[in-house]
Amino acid sequence: MKLNEAKVRYAKPQDKDYKLSDGRGMYMLVKTNGSKYWRLNYRFRGKAKTLALGVYPDASLKKARARRDEARTQLDDGIDPAAAKQAAKLADNKADTFEAVAREWFQQHSPGWAANHASKVIRRLEKDIFPWVGDKPMDAIDPPELLKALRRIQARGALETAHRAKATCGQVFRYGIATGRATRDPAADLRGALPPVKPTHFASVTDPREIGNLLRVIDGYRGDHITRYALKLAPLVFVRPGELRGAEWSEIDLEAAEWRIPAARMKMNAVHIVPLSKQAVAILRDMQPATGGGRFVFPGARSSQRCMSENTITAALRRMGYSGKEMTGHGFRSMASTRLNEMGWKPDVIERQLAHAERDPIRAAYNYAEHLPERRKMMQAWADYLDGLKGGADVVPIRANASA
């Protein structure tokens, strides 16, 4: 005899567990403590099995019957309903793993990042975090387990990378909490667990005589001519190495003597204007016959479809006799910053030309032309100053208060 809602509601516990049948293998199991469970007995490939259909009253009689009918349909199709339920549960659990949540977080946030930054973040996760905790549910990862993964990074001498990975993991866990896949952030409990990163400065030549010598050595470079052009342009524009080697002809207006680097290629995700001195324009015009027909100003040695490799400038400096403690590709920025400040140019003008961090990201997005007239004067004065140093003269720099 089929059940009805009254029989289900008023079923009382007894000394022993007992069953109330509803037909077609479904019944309610009434426990001695008063709990009521819906069950379905069935046979699959000759083997007796039982499928849980829910707990009353969360699963009503109507809902339990619907689940029974769905299971019976699966059986008619040759599917074991218990196995199908387990597979669905595993799929749901997989959606809550650290890797699944991290990739979702990355897809949500990375469109607003510079391409280079985005690639570094996902590569760091794929290389250093996913292999160790990626397949674990978010709440199954405790602080010691996460620390173990981070210490593997530290062990290879990449302490700064370990700190960056920890910060990224914290962002993923906080995203997991916000989206209901996690309840806590174990990365927050690791404060102080990794040794602090000692501040380092990019090696740079800043003494005027040494700068002059470096420029003469660059002029005499006998390696690849594209690399030589990159070396010649680097001190004149003093952008980040990745911004220089990724330069595209579409970004450069030689008539206007201006290079506009799009936000997607900038660290701070804001357009950056580089006023081009006469010397910089001359270098780029010399390059046009060689690479102007392609996308990149400085294409890679193996493929014109890719820009110059990350280590090209550094390797060239080494071949010219400059060690990592003397000069780096990033050092051209320190060189310009140090000398321009000593020459009396306004710090705000220098900082804007260096495209250093802007505290307000909205302001940064709209303020890329700030101090542009002064920056144009500064960039030309800087190029003239470098020409004087390269010529070996005892150069008196053109100061800001004399260039207005």
C-alpha positions as CSV (number, residue, x, y, z in Angstrom):
1,M,0.0,0.0,0.0
2,K,1.3,3.4,-1.0
3,L,2.2,6.0,1.6
4,N,0.6,9.3,2.0
5,E,1.8,12.5,3.7
6,A,0.0,11.8,7.0
7,K,1.5,8.4,7.4
8,V,5.0,9.7,6.7
9,R,4.6,12.7,9.1
10,Y,3.2,10.8,12.0
11,A,5.4,7.7,11.8
12,K,6.8,7.2,15.3
13,P,10.1,5.5,16.3
14,Q,9.9,2.0,17.8
15,D,12.3,-0.3,19.6
16,K,13.8,-1.3,16.3
17,D,14.3,0.3,13.0
18,Y,11.4,-0.4,10.6
19,K,10.3,0.2,7.0
20,L,7.2,1.8,5.5
21,S,6.9,0.7,1.8
22,D,5.7,3.0,-1.0
23,G,6.1,0.5,-3.9
24,R,8.5,-0.1,-6.8
25,G,11.3,-0.7,-4.3
26,M,11.0,2.6,-2.4
27,Y,10.5,2.8,1.3
28,M,11.0,5.0,4.3
29,L,13.4,3.7,7.0
30,V,12.3,4.9,10.4
31,K,15.2,4.8,12.9
32,T,14.9,4.3,16.6
33,N,16.0,7.9,17.2
34,G,13.1,9.2,15.0
35,S,15.2,10.0,11.9
36,K,13.4,9.1,8.6
37,Y,15.4,8.1,5.5
38,W,14.1,7.4,2.0
39,R,15.7,4.3,0.3
40,L,15.3,2.5,-3.0
41,N,16.1,-1.2,-3.3
42,Y,16.9,-2.4,-6.8
43,R,19.0,-5.0,-8.7
44,F,21.6,-4.1,-11.3
45,R,23.3,-6.9,-13.3
46,G,21.9,-9.5,-10.8
47,K,23.2,-7.7,-7.8
48,A,21.0,-6.3,-5.0
49,K,21.7,-2.6,-4.3
50,T,20.3,0.2,-2.2
51,L,20.1,3.9,-3.2
52,A,19.6,6.8,-0.8
53,L,16.9,9.2,-1.9
54,G,17.1,11.8,0.8
55,V,16.1,12.5,4.4
56,Y,12.6,13.5,5.5
57,P,11.4,16.2,5.8
58,D,14.0,18.0,3.6
59,A,13.1,15.4,1.0
60,S,9.3,15.2,0.9
61,L,7.4,12.2,-0.2
62,K,6.8,13.8,-3.6
63,K,10.5,14.6,-4.0
64,A,11.5,11.0,-3.0
65,R,9.2,9.5,-5.6
66,A,10.6,11.8,-8.3
67,R,14.1,10.6,-7.4
68,R,12.9,7.0,-7.5
69,D,11.3,7.4,-10.9
70,E,14.5,9.0,-12.2
71,A,16.5,6.1,-10.9
72,R,14.1,3.6,-12.5
73,T,14.6,5.4,-15.8
74,Q,18.4,5.1,-15.5
75,L,17.9,1.4,-14.8
76,D,15.8,1.0,-18.0
77,D,18.7,2.7,-19.9
78,G,21.2,0.3,-18.4
79,I,22.7,2.8,-16.0
80,D,23.4,2.0,-12.3
81,P,21.8,4.9,-10.5
82,A,24.1,4.6,-7.5
83,A,27.2,4.7,-9.7
84,A,25.7,7.7,-11.6
85,K,25.1,9.5,-8.3
86,Q,28.7,8.9,-7.2
87,A,30.1,10.2,-10.5
88,A,28.0,13.4,-10.2
89,K,29.3,13.9,-6.7
90,L,32.9,13.5,-7.8
91,A,32.3,16.0,-10.6
92,D,30.9,18.5,-8.1
93,N,33.8,18.0,-5.8
94,K,36.2,18.5,-8.6
95,A,34.6,21.9,-9.3
96,D,35.6,22.8,-5.7
97,T,39.3,21.8,-6.0
98,F,42.0,24.5,-5.7
99,E,42.9,24.3,-9.3
100,A,39.3,24.6,-10.5
101,V,38.7,27.6,-8.3
102,A,42.1,29.2,-9.2
103,R,41.5,28.9,-12.9
104,E,38.0,30.5,-12.5
105,W,39.6,33.3,-10.4
106,F,42.2,33.8,-13.1
107,Q,39.6,34.0,-15.8
108,Q,37.6,36.5,-13.9
109,H,40.6,38.8,-13.0
110,S,43.2,38.4,-15.7
111,P,41.4,40.3,-18.5
112,G,42.3,43.5,-16.7
113,W,46.0,42.6,-16.3
114,A,49.0,43.3,-18.5
115,A,49.6,40.2,-20.6
116,N,53.1,39.6,-19.2
117,H,51.9,39.7,-15.6
118,A,49.0,37.4,-16.4
119,S,51.2,34.8,-18.0
120,K,53.6,34.8,-15.0
121,V,50.7,34.4,-12.5
122,I,49.2,31.3,-14.3
123,R,52.6,29.8,-15.0
124,R,53.6,30.1,-11.4
125,L,50.4,28.3,-10.3
126,E,50.8,25.6,-12.9
127,K,54.4,25.0,-12.1
128,D,54.6,25.4,-8.3
129,I,51.1,25.0,-6.8
130,F,48.8,22.8,-8.8
131,P,51.1,19.7,-8.9
132,W,50.9,19.6,-5.0
133,V,47.5,20.9,-4.0
134,G,45.6,21.5,-7.2
135,D,43.4,18.4,-7.0
136,K,42.4,18.9,-3.4
137,P,39.1,20.5,-2.3
138,M,39.6,24.0,-1.0
139,D,38.8,23.2,2.6
140,A,41.0,20.1,2.6
141,I,44.1,22.3,2.3
142,D,45.6,23.3,5.6
143,P,48.4,25.8,6.3
144,P,51.2,23.1,6.8
145,E,50.3,21.6,3.4
146,L,50.3,24.9,1.6
147,L,53.6,25.9,3.3
148,K,55.2,22.6,2.1
149,A,54.4,23.6,-1.5
150,L,55.8,27.1,-0.9
151,R,59.0,25.7,0.7
152,R,59.7,23.7,-2.5
153,I,59.9,27.0,-4.3
154,Q,62.1,28.5,-1.6
155,A,64.4,25.4,-1.7
156,R,65.4,26.2,-5.3
157,G,66.5,29.7,-4.3
158,A,63.4,31.5,-5.5
159,L,62.2,33.1,-2.2
160,E,60.6,36.1,-3.9
161,T,58.6,33.7,-6.1
162,A,57.5,31.8,-3.0
163,H,56.2,35.0,-1.5
164,R,54.4,35.9,-4.7
165,A,52.9,32.4,-4.9
166,K,51.7,32.7,-1.3
167,A,50.0,36.0,-2.1
168,T,48.3,34.5,-5.2
169,C,47.1,31.5,-3.2
170,G,45.6,33.9,-0.7
171,Q,43.7,35.7,-3.4
172,V,42.4,32.4,-4.7
173,F,41.2,31.3,-1.3
174,R,39.5,34.6,-0.7
175,Y,37.7,34.2,-4.0
176,G,36.7,30.7,-2.9
177,I,35.2,32.0,0.3
178,A,33.3,34.7,-1.6
179,T,31.9,32.1,-4.1
180,G,31.0,29.5,-1.4
181,R,33.7,27.0,-2.2
182,A,35.9,27.6,0.9
183,T,35.4,28.7,4.5
184,R,38.9,29.9,5.3
185,D,42.2,31.2,3.9
186,P,45.1,29.1,5.1
187,A,47.6,31.4,3.3
188,A,46.7,34.1,5.9
189,D,48.0,31.7,8.7
190,L,51.4,31.6,7.0
191,R,52.4,35.2,7.9
192,G,56.0,35.0,8.9
193,A,56.4,31.4,7.9
194,L,58.7,32.3,5.0
195,P,61.8,34.3,5.6
196,P,61.6,37.9,4.4
197,V,62.9,38.8,1.0
198,K,66.0,40.9,1.2
199,P,65.5,44.1,-0.9
200,T,67.7,44.1,-4.1
201,H,68.4,46.8,-6.6
202,F,69.1,46.2,-10.3
203,A,72.7,46.8,-11.0
204,S,73.3,49.9,-13.0
205,V,76.0,52.2,-14.3
206,T,75.4,55.7,-12.9
207,D,78.7,57.5,-12.9
208,P,78.9,59.8,-16.0
209,R,82.2,58.6,-17.2
210,E,81.2,55.0,-16.9
211,I,77.9,55.8,-18.7
212,G,79.9,57.3,-21.6
213,N,82.1,54.2,-21.8
214,L,79.1,51.9,-21.8
215,L,77.5,53.9,-24.7
216,R,80.8,53.6,-26.7
217,V,80.9,49.9,-26.0
218,I,77.3,49.5,-27.3
219,D,78.2,51.5,-30.4
220,G,81.0,49.0,-31.0
221,Y,78.9,45.9,-30.4
222,R,79.5,43.3,-33.1
223,G,76.7,40.9,-32.4
224,D,73.3,40.7,-34.0
225,H,72.4,44.1,-35.5
226,I,68.8,44.0,-34.0
227,T,70.2,43.4,-30.6
228,R,72.6,46.4,-31.1
229,Y,69.7,48.6,-32.0
230,A,67.8,47.5,-28.9
231,L,70.9,48.3,-26.8
232,K,71.2,51.8,-28.4
233,L,67.6,52.6,-27.9
234,A,67.4,51.3,-24.3
235,P,69.2,54.2,-22.5
236,L,67.2,56.8,-24.6
237,V,63.7,55.5,-23.6
238,F,64.5,53.7,-20.3
239,V,61.3,51.6,-20.3
240,R,61.2,48.2,-18.7
241,P,63.0,45.4,-20.6
242,G,59.8,43.6,-21.4
243,E,58.2,46.8,-22.8
244,L,61.3,47.4,-25.0
245,R,61.6,44.0,-26.5
246,G,57.9,43.7,-27.1
247,A,57.7,47.1,-28.9
248,E,55.5,47.0,-32.0
249,W,55.7,49.3,-35.0
250,S,51.9,50.0,-34.7
251,E,52.7,51.7,-31.3
252,I,55.2,54.1,-32.8
253,D,54.5,57.4,-34.6
254,L,57.9,58.6,-35.9
255,E,56.3,61.8,-37.4
256,A,55.0,62.8,-34.0
257,A,58.1,61.4,-32.3
258,E,56.0,59.4,-29.9
259,W,55.7,55.8,-28.7
260,R,52.4,54.9,-27.0
261,I,52.6,51.6,-25.2
262,P,49.1,50.1,-24.7
263,A,47.8,49.4,-21.3
264,A,47.9,45.6,-21.9
265,R,51.7,45.7,-22.1
266,M,52.3,47.9,-19.1
267,K,52.9,46.7,-15.6
268,M,50.3,49.1,-14.1
269,N,47.8,48.5,-16.9
270,A,47.7,52.1,-18.1
271,V,48.7,53.6,-21.4
272,H,52.3,55.0,-21.3
273,I,53.6,57.7,-23.6
274,V,57.3,57.7,-24.4
275,P,58.4,61.0,-26.1
276,L,61.1,60.1,-28.7
277,S,64.2,62.3,-28.9
278,K,65.7,63.0,-32.3
279,Q,68.3,60.4,-31.6
280,A,65.7,57.7,-30.8
281,V,63.7,58.6,-34.0
282,A,67.0,58.2,-36.0
283,I,67.6,54.7,-34.5
284,L,64.1,53.6,-35.3
285,R,64.3,55.0,-38.9
286,D,67.5,53.0,-39.4
287,M,65.6,49.9,-38.2
288,Q,62.6,50.3,-40.5
289,P,64.2,48.6,-43.5
290,A,65.1,45.6,-41.5
291,T,62.0,45.0,-39.4
292,G,59.4,47.6,-40.4
293,G,57.5,45.1,-42.5
294,G,56.7,43.0,-39.5
295,R,54.9,43.4,-36.2
296,F,57.8,43.7,-33.8
297,V,60.5,46.3,-33.8
298,F,62.8,43.8,-32.2
299,P,61.7,40.3,-33.6
300,G,63.1,37.1,-32.2
301,A,66.1,35.4,-33.8
302,R,64.1,32.2,-34.5
303,S,60.7,33.7,-35.5
304,S,59.6,37.1,-36.7
305,Q,56.2,36.2,-35.1
306,R,57.7,36.6,-31.7
307,C,59.6,39.4,-30.1
308,M,63.1,39.3,-28.9
309,S,63.7,36.8,-26.1
310,E,63.9,37.8,-22.4
311,N,67.6,37.1,-22.0
312,T,68.9,38.8,-25.2
313,I,69.8,42.2,-23.8
314,T,71.3,40.6,-20.6
315,A,73.4,38.1,-22.7
316,A,74.7,41.0,-24.9
317,L,75.8,43.0,-21.8
318,R,77.6,39.9,-20.6
319,R,79.4,39.5,-23.9
320,M,80.4,43.2,-23.7
321,G,82.1,42.4,-20.3
322,Y,79.4,43.7,-17.9
323,S,78.6,41.3,-15.1
324,G,75.3,41.0,-13.4
325,K,76.7,43.1,-10.5
326,E,77.6,45.9,-12.9
327,M,74.7,46.4,-15.4
328,T,71.4,44.8,-16.3
329,G,68.7,45.4,-18.9
330,H,66.6,47.0,-16.1
331,G,69.6,49.1,-15.1
332,F,69.0,51.7,-17.9
333,R,66.0,52.8,-15.8
334,S,68.1,53.3,-12.7
335,M,70.7,55.1,-14.8
336,A,68.2,57.6,-16.1
337,S,66.4,58.0,-12.7
338,T,69.6,58.7,-10.8
339,R,71.1,61.1,-13.3
340,L,67.9,63.0,-14.1
341,N,67.2,63.6,-10.4
342,E,70.8,64.9,-9.9
343,M,70.3,67.1,-13.0
344,G,67.4,68.8,-11.2
345,W,64.4,67.6,-13.2
346,K,61.2,67.5,-11.2
347,P,60.7,64.1,-9.4
348,D,57.0,64.0,-10.6
349,V,58.1,64.4,-14.2
350,I,60.7,61.6,-13.9
351,E,58.4,59.2,-12.0
352,R,55.7,59.7,-14.6
353,Q,58.2,59.0,-17.4
354,L,59.4,55.9,-15.6
355,A,55.7,54.8,-15.4
356,H,56.1,53.9,-11.7
357,A,53.2,52.7,-9.6
358,E,50.2,55.0,-9.4
359,R,48.3,54.5,-6.1
360,D,45.0,55.3,-7.8
361,P,44.5,52.9,-10.7
362,I,41.6,55.1,-12.1
363,R,43.8,58.1,-12.0
364,A,46.6,56.2,-13.7
365,A,44.4,55.1,-16.6
366,Y,43.5,58.8,-17.4
367,N,46.7,60.5,-16.4
368,Y,49.2,59.0,-18.9
369,A,49.7,62.4,-20.6
370,E,50.5,64.2,-17.3
371,H,53.6,66.5,-17.5
372,L,53.9,65.6,-21.2
373,P,55.4,68.9,-22.4
374,E,58.1,68.8,-19.7
375,R,58.7,65.1,-20.4
376,R,59.4,65.9,-24.1
377,K,62.0,68.5,-23.1
378,M,63.5,66.2,-20.6
379,M,63.8,63.2,-23.0
380,Q,65.5,65.4,-25.6
381,A,67.9,66.9,-23.0
382,W,68.7,63.4,-21.7
383,A,69.5,62.2,-25.2
384,D,71.8,65.2,-25.8
385,Y,73.4,64.6,-22.4
386,L,74.1,61.0,-23.3
387,D,75.6,62.0,-26.7
388,G,78.0,64.3,-24.8
389,L,79.0,61.5,-22.4
390,K,79.6,59.1,-25.3
391,G,81.8,61.7,-27.0
392,G,84.0,61.8,-24.0
393,A,83.4,65.4,-23.2
394,D,83.3,66.8,-19.7
395,V,79.6,67.4,-20.0
396,V,77.7,69.9,-17.9
397,P,74.1,68.6,-18.0
398,I,71.2,70.7,-19.2
399,R,69.3,71.3,-16.1
400,A,65.5,71.5,-15.8
401,N,65.4,75.1,-14.8
402,A,67.5,75.9,-17.9
403,S,65.3,73.9,-20.4
404,A,62.0,75.6,-19.9
